[in-house]
Every structure is written in structure tokens, then in C-alpha cells.
Amino acid sequence: MRVCVASEALGCIDLLDGLVAIGIDEVKYKKGQKYLTVVCDHVSDRVVWAGEGRSKKTVRAFFDALGDARTARLQFVSCDGAEWIRTVLAERAPQAEVCLDTWHVIGWATDAVDTLRRSEWNRLRQTGRAGAAKALKGLRWLLLRNWENLTGEERATIRDLDKSNRRLLRAWQLKEELRDTFGLGPVEADAALDDWLHYASRSRLEPFV
């Protein structure tokens, strides 16, 4: 009886009504690369739609369910930058502001730090500085962690890069500075991100440029 009442109640609710800011992402639900594409409402913080797979076809199925009139009211869409999402957004909701989600943006910066670490490791190894190269190889997980999660000894190790490898220290600082921008208010974050992009593009650190 309770199941019937709940199903009937849910049938009366239009979860796609009134959407203005949504998030689109995929989740794995079974071994063997089985995925669901999930859409959430950023205003109500609830899942409003889910479809099997992670492809342009799946995203188009969401917009088919939403309809042209309600799609036109979307103002913001957050996603991870995947081509299969962004291509459909450009087709079906070109008026919406696409917002890359924080987790993936910081993840890209973290990947850039590790790419530079590997590059510096190879450079040192090829120039006969085996000891310095070995030290960098052991820093991988330390560089990927956030500053607030480091012990005092680990923070000292990061600071020592100012003497041993300033390029790698600057890359780590860029990653941490980017993280800091996401803790600011909208106006402050906008200015801070512009500054960050300015310095990153001129840093001569290829993974960031």
C-alpha cells in the first residue's frame, strides 16, 4: 500500500519543471564500464533525471524529455568538460552558461603538477643527477595532496623545493592558488581567476600554459 501511494505521489511531481541551473555527470553503477548519466537540480539539490550510458545520445534523451521551452529557461549547466556533454549543450542549450565543476578543474591542475614532476625527473636523470631525480620520484603523492592535509615535516619538504627545484614548487603553488579561488565569493573569485590565468599562461611551465 505504501509503495502504491509513493508511486502515485511521484507520478504527480514533474521533476523537470522550473530548472534554471543543473549539473550533468556520469556515475558507474556496475562492473564492466556500466554508467548512468545523472542530471541534478542545483537549486533543490536533488536528482531530477537519469539515463543509461554516457554518450551524446543519452544527453540528447534528457533534453528531449525536458523539451524546447524548458530548455530555453536554463541559465547554468555544470559538467566535467567532457566532449559528449558539451557538444550537446552547444546544440540544445546554447544560451546556458557552461560551468566546469570544481573537482575536475582542480584535478586538471593536479595532473599538470604531476606531468611537470615527471618531466623534471626525466631531465635530471638524463643529465646524470640520479640522486635529485630519485628525490622527485618519491614526491609524487606529497605534491598531489592539499596543503591543509600535510604534516609539518611534509610542508617543510615542499618548502625545500625553493632551493632544489623552483619550477616544481611554482607548479605546486599554482595548483594550490587555483584551489583557493574556489573558496572566494563570486566577485573576488572572478578577479582571482583572471589573475591566475594570467600568471599560469606566462609561467613557462608547459603543462599549465
Beta strands, then each sheet from edge to edge (+ up, - down):
strand 1: 21-30
strand 2: 34-41
strand 3: 46-52
strand 4: 76-79
strand 5: 97-100
sheet 1: 3+ 2- 1+ 4+ 5+
end
